Amino acid sequence: MTITDGLLFIREWFRHPRSVAAIFPSGRALASLMTKDISVRSGSVLELGPGTGVFTQALIKRGVRQQDLTLIEHSSRFAHLLQTRFPNARVLRMDAADLDRDKIFDGVPVGAIICGLAFLTMPQEKVATILKAAFDCLHPDGSFFLFTYGYRCSVPNGTLVQLDLQANRVGRTFQNIPPASVYRIRRR
Ligand SMILES: C[S@@+](CC[C@H](N)C(=O)[O-])C[C@H]1O[C@@H](n2cnc3c(N)ncnc32)[C@H](O)[C@@H]1O
């Protein structure tokens, strides 16, 4: 993490504490765990809530091309930084809950979804709306990866059942502030 990224993150957290929901960007160990099953073979990848782009950078390191990335970020400051940092990626400054309404993928499914959104601070209905729209964009064999600082998956069990999804823990890293677990969500 650069000092500039750290300061921008803290500033954004002061402005929008519930949606930014962390005072530091994720570390490299968590980025590595989040992206470990993604490669150039995954095709296009959708990232929700990229912040300063720690996971985006890890995806590119794993071979995903910038032009295969769609980054959906609500904060205009983060979105501007992302577009400067990843000029060939598609950066959309929008609420992930509008994914369905805006029909972003035009019927072509994405291979994987990386989610940096803070589901624990969102109303359950919004989490369900985002997940439903995300799975509508995702290839039938694709996976949705998310992280949480808690000990359970941050998507409530009722929402998983309602959407016919299942979550499995990929791993946990203590080399992050705070320590975090990564979950993979797939269709049942
Ligand atoms: C916990 S931070 C994670 C940032 C980054 N992925 C990381 O791990 O360092 C959550 C990010 O999601 C963005 N965000 C929160 N709610 C959002 C929404 N409804 N739609 C799009 N982005 C959102 C925030 O602006 C912030 O960048």
The ligand as an ORCA input file, in Angstrom:
! r2SCAN-3c Opt
* xyz 0 1
  C     -14.181     -2.572      2.151
  S     -13.825     -1.434      0.787
  C     -12.837     -2.563     -0.194
  C     -11.937     -1.885     -1.198
  C     -10.947     -2.798     -1.905
  N     -11.609     -3.867     -2.607
  C      -9.969     -3.386     -0.901
  O     -10.182     -4.546     -0.531
  O      -9.022     -2.691     -0.522
  C     -15.413     -1.371     -0.055
  C     -15.382     -0.695     -1.409
  O     -16.658     -0.838     -2.024
  C     -17.122      0.431     -2.503
  N     -18.597      0.375     -2.422
  C     -19.359      0.328     -1.308
  N     -20.659      0.211     -1.607
  C     -20.730      0.155     -2.972
  C     -21.800     -0.004     -3.897
  N     -23.066     -0.103     -3.463
  N     -21.522     -0.049     -5.210
  C     -20.232      0.048     -5.648
  N     -19.167      0.208     -4.818
  C     -19.406      0.255     -3.489
  C     -16.492      1.435     -1.546
  O     -16.440      2.740     -2.104
  C     -15.113      0.807     -1.350
  O     -14.248      1.140     -2.397
*
